[in-house]
Amino acid sequence: MPSQPPATSVLVIGGGIAGLALSLSLSHHGIPSTVYEASPTPSTIGGAIHLPPSCLRALDHLGVLDRLRPRGAKIETMEIWSSPSRTRLGEFNFGKGTKTGGLRLRRREVHQTLLEAVREAGVQVQHGKKALEIAEVGEEMVVHFADGSEARGALVVGADGIHSTIRKGWVDPERRAEYTGVVGAYGYARIEPSRLHFCREGGGTAMNISRSGSLLTSFCSGDDKDEIYVAAVMGFPDIEKVSKEVNGWRVRGEDEEAVKREVDRRFGESRIETVREVVSRVEEWFLFPVFALGMEGTWWRGRAILVGDAAHAMPPQGQSVGICLDDVILLSRLLAKHSSSSASSSPSDSPSWTSADLSAAFSRYDTLRRPIVDKAHKKAIQQWENVKDISWLAFKFREWFVWLMLLTMGGMFDEGEGYDILKEEV
Ligand SMILES: Cc1cc2nc3c(=O)[nH]c(=O)nc-3n(C[C@H](O)[C@H](O)[C@H](O)COP(=O)(O)OP(=O)(O)OC[C@H]3O[C@@H](n4cnc5c(N)ncnc54)[C@H](O)[C@@H]3O)c2cc1C
């Protein structure tokens, strides 16, 4: 039976990337925390995510980059191909010329690496703890879990993802995630790298665009160069007909056949031979409905604050993990600065916070984070409008537009490259 954390500690609800990274970052500042995760075991679901250089800088700051790097494929460019005309329209720079480049790897690798680091730092991670309700009692927060237990702490951080219980139950009950009308289907396929149409040196990504969605094909593993991550994004207005499962699921039986047919209908007639081949070789398909959260509303209330997707989930655009990490690095710096024991001379003192301390820390957090997150959010929403089905003429226009955009913008992808959260004045 895990011991109860001291009431001065931080209760982190959700053991995804944001929650684990927060606990790790807090431990660097000597702030005790406990992570409560709903799933009974560490989750293995999730595709392969792309981490741009700014995100790798944050992981380096957290001390886990050297462990992660060998687990993924170094990615420096994303080529854009027109699937119907078999034309290479250009490429986005995904970190070419930077110290680290970018990295694509399975989400579970990031998760597992953070979990190891968190445990080594002595932080308790409790699985099978689904938070149901929270309340403020005097100078404490109390969280009630589905198994009948409760935890008390000085503050609560809701890192419980897009459908956050902490947001809906306490911080901002009005704000709900909405389905974007788009689903993603992903899986893995094996193919000899020299047969691919895009960059073949064991690294690289191609986005193959068509009139009815886009198909991402990418290297994703450090040591297995034959494994390609395949992800299709497609307009799909009526998600209720497919499933009510909001977090994504592995499709089986008849549903699996239906997904294969749908992906094949959209990409199986591609004029790029390897696109057709990779699609046909995916063994297991997973589906996820894409939701987004409006940016209006609050991120904190009393002694509770939201971070990561719980605060500002946006459709995937390759920068979200970096945004989550910047959130938690900044929040831990602010909690260290505004704790009552930060002025004390004894390093063994556990920090504590008055309501005024937390209000100062959270307000500053909001002021610094909101303009940056707002900008990324707007861009992500715009990008996802582009994956819905369009006419032949509109597609021709898009091909031309992509080519022009890459030519005029130089195609730099990593918005966060010039921004370093560690340089923010807290
Ligand atoms: C298909 C897809 C592809 C993506 N690709 C990229 C990419 O290439 N690059 C990138 O940077 N980002 C990408 N993202 C976004 C990125 O994965 C997320 O922004 C990030 O994982 C959010 O982390 P989080 O910890 O805030 O939330 P989550 O990962 O959702 O973690 C929340 C955790 O809280 C737990 N939880 C939920 N409710 C409770 C509760 N009541 N009590 C206790 N625990 C609870 C959940 O079980 C979960 O473990 C992608 C997202 C998706 C869906």
The ligand as an SDF file (V2000), in Angstrom:
LIG
                    3D

 53 58  0  0  0  0  0  0  0  0999 V2000
   -2.6190   10.9140  -32.9380 C   0  0  0  0  0  0  0  0  0  0  0  0
   -1.8170   11.9910  -32.2890 C   0  0  0  0  0  0  0  0  0  0  0  0
   -0.5900   12.3220  -32.8480 C   0  0  0  0  0  0  0  0  0  0  0  0
    0.2050   13.2850  -32.2350 C   0  0  0  0  0  0  0  0  0  0  0  0
    1.4030   13.5940  -32.7790 N   0  0  0  0  0  0  0  0  0  0  0  0
    2.1920   14.4980  -32.1600 C   0  0  0  0  0  0  0  0  0  0  0  0
    3.4930   14.8020  -32.6780 C   0  0  0  0  0  0  0  0  0  0  0  0
    3.9300   14.2650  -33.6970 O   0  0  0  0  0  0  0  0  0  0  0  0
    4.2650   15.6900  -31.9760 N   0  0  0  0  0  0  0  0  0  0  0  0
    3.8100   16.3110  -30.8510 C   0  0  0  0  0  0  0  0  0  0  0  0
    4.5470   17.1220  -30.2760 O   0  0  0  0  0  0  0  0  0  0  0  0
    2.5720   16.0520  -30.3530 N   0  0  0  0  0  0  0  0  0  0  0  0
    1.7640   15.1610  -30.9740 C   0  0  0  0  0  0  0  0  0  0  0  0
    0.5330   14.8940  -30.4730 N   0  0  0  0  0  0  0  0  0  0  0  0
    0.0540   15.5890  -29.2650 C   0  0  0  0  0  0  0  0  0  0  0  0
    0.6970   15.0560  -27.9920 C   0  0  0  0  0  0  0  0  0  0  0  0
    0.7410   13.6350  -28.0260 O   0  0  0  0  0  0  0  0  0  0  0  0
   -0.0900   15.5350  -26.7790 C   0  0  0  0  0  0  0  0  0  0  0  0
   -0.1480   16.9460  -26.8280 O   0  0  0  0  0  0  0  0  0  0  0  0
    0.5500   15.1160  -25.4750 C   0  0  0  0  0  0  0  0  0  0  0  0
    0.7390   13.7290  -25.4300 O   0  0  0  0  0  0  0  0  0  0  0  0
   -0.3380   15.5490  -24.3170 C   0  0  0  0  0  0  0  0  0  0  0  0
    0.1760   15.0480  -23.1320 O   0  0  0  0  0  0  0  0  0  0  0  0
   -0.6640   15.2020  -21.7870 P   0  0  0  0  0  0  0  0  0  0  0  0
    0.1680   14.5200  -20.7590 O   0  0  0  0  0  0  0  0  0  0  0  0
   -1.0830   16.6090  -21.5920 O   0  0  0  0  0  0  0  0  0  0  0  0
   -2.0030   14.4000  -22.0480 O   0  0  0  0  0  0  0  0  0  0  0  0
   -2.2180   12.7860  -22.2610 P   0  0  0  0  0  0  0  0  0  0  0  0
   -1.1130   12.2190  -23.0560 O   0  0  0  0  0  0  0  0  0  0  0  0
   -3.5950   12.6850  -22.7720 O   0  0  0  0  0  0  0  0  0  0  0  0
   -2.1120   12.2290  -20.7940 O   0  0  0  0  0  0  0  0  0  0  0  0
   -3.1480   12.3780  -19.8650 C   0  0  0  0  0  0  0  0  0  0  0  0
   -3.0420   11.2500  -18.8670 C   0  0  0  0  0  0  0  0  0  0  0  0
   -3.9990   11.4750  -17.8420 O   0  0  0  0  0  0  0  0  0  0  0  0
   -4.6640   10.2560  -17.5450 C   0  0  0  0  0  0  0  0  0  0  0  0
   -5.9910   10.5930  -17.0150 N   0  0  0  0  0  0  0  0  0  0  0  0
   -7.0800   11.0110  -17.7060 C   0  0  0  0  0  0  0  0  0  0  0  0
   -8.1020   11.2290  -16.8780 N   0  0  0  0  0  0  0  0  0  0  0  0
   -7.6490   10.9300  -15.6240 C   0  0  0  0  0  0  0  0  0  0  0  0
   -8.2520   10.9580  -14.3450 C   0  0  0  0  0  0  0  0  0  0  0  0
   -9.5250   11.3210  -14.1660 N   0  0  0  0  0  0  0  0  0  0  0  0
   -7.4930   10.5880  -13.2610 N   0  0  0  0  0  0  0  0  0  0  0  0
   -6.1970   10.2080  -13.4130 C   0  0  0  0  0  0  0  0  0  0  0  0
   -5.5820   10.1540  -14.6250 N   0  0  0  0  0  0  0  0  0  0  0  0
   -6.2990   10.5350  -15.7120 C   0  0  0  0  0  0  0  0  0  0  0  0
   -4.7130    9.5190  -18.8770 C   0  0  0  0  0  0  0  0  0  0  0  0
   -4.8750    8.1290  -18.6780 O   0  0  0  0  0  0  0  0  0  0  0  0
   -3.3520    9.8890  -19.4730 C   0  0  0  0  0  0  0  0  0  0  0  0
   -2.3470    8.9720  -19.1050 O   0  0  0  0  0  0  0  0  0  0  0  0
   -0.2730   13.9360  -31.0710 C   0  0  0  0  0  0  0  0  0  0  0  0
   -1.5240   13.6130  -30.5210 C   0  0  0  0  0  0  0  0  0  0  0  0
   -2.3070   12.6480  -31.1380 C   0  0  0  0  0  0  0  0  0  0  0  0
   -3.6540   12.2960  -30.5590 C   0  0  0  0  0  0  0  0  0  0  0  0
  1  2  1  0
  2  3  1  0
  2 52  2  0
  3  4  2  0
  4  5  1  0
  4 50  1  0
  5  6  2  0
  6  7  1  0
  6 13  1  0
  7  8  2  0
  7  9  1  0
  9 10  1  0
 10 11  2  0
 10 12  1  0
 12 13  2  0
 13 14  1  0
 14 15  1  0
 14 50  1  0
 15 16  1  0
 16 17  1  0
 16 18  1  0
 18 19  1  0
 18 20  1  0
 20 21  1  0
 20 22  1  0
 22 23  1  0
 23 24  1  0
 24 25  2  0
 24 26  1  0
 24 27  1  0
 27 28  1  0
 28 29  2  0
 28 30  1  0
 28 31  1  0
 31 32  1  0
 32 33  1  0
 33 34  1  0
 33 48  1  0
 34 35  1  0
 35 36  1  0
 35 46  1  0
 36 37  1  0
 36 45  1  0
 37 38  2  0
 38 39  1  0
 39 40  1  0
 39 45  2  0
 40 41  1  0
 40 42  2  0
 42 43  1  0
 43 44  2  0
 44 45  1  0
 46 47  1  0
 46 48  1  0
 48 49  1  0
 50 51  2  0
 51 52  1  0
 52 53  1  0
M  END
$$$$
